[in-house]
Amino acid sequence: MSARVKMYTSAVCPFCVRAEQLLETRGVTDVEKIRVDLDPSLRSEMMQITGRRTVPQIFIGDYHVGGCDELYELDRDGRLIPLLTAPQS
């Protein structure tokens, strides 16, 4: 996979685990995890960027996927793998 994947996450988030599992099954071996539970300023940063306060918040390249449900929806619609394999600028 060529896309950079970044996920705002916390240690006790089952949706974060599900999202990461789906990404792994689609060939993503490296997810940049930003732990908002360890640093409250990171949650503020996430909220400023996404307008959302819940985790996970997933980015593939510069594209904000949203949360776990949106990630699974992308996969169901057949749009996840093309997004993951698109050349990054």
Secondary structure, DSSP 8 states (H G I E B T S, - for coil): --S-EEEEE-TT-HHHHHHHHHHHHTT---EEEEETTT-HHHHHHHHHHHS--SS-EEEETTEEEESHHHHHHHHHTT-HHHHHHS---
